[in-house]
Amino acid sequence: MKFNDAVWGVLLALLGAAVLVHVQGFPRIPGQNIGPGIFPGLVATGLGVCGLLLIARGLRSRRAAPATPWAQAPGWMGSGRHLLAFAVLVGVNVFYLLAVERLGFILCAFVYLAALMWVLRVRPAMLLPVALIATLLIHTAFYRLLKVPLPWGVLQRWAW
């Protein structure tokens, strides 16, 4: 969906206001002028200012072209191939979230990458080897180098 900038501006300003309200509850550090809420507060203020600027820009564009809708569907939504790609993208993310603990990172990441490459029309001869090698490289980088505890799932007995 393509939304008018004013819509995004309102959401951004509301997010900034919510963060500002939340950081007010952060504890104060005795003897310090700057507490733990200063940086989130600065970011929230920046979000609010950007939100206000987007609102002004969106309202200005509506004044220039009043017939412009607040939201409109992009052209790709009329394409079956693109809708399938979007559905696969959402589906593999849901699959990963639901299955990674049981099946493990390696199997889920392999299915994830293979499905995305399939929908992007990668040649079948390349799809499986690239998905496997990329999965193993990603696993090695995160598990061995960065020490991220990735789940092994059904491959637990072969964990390295």
Summary of the structure (lengths in Angstrom):
residues: 160
radius of gyration: 23.0
end to end distance: 44.6
largest distance: 65.1
contacts: 413
relative contact order: 0.11
helix: 73%
strand: 2%
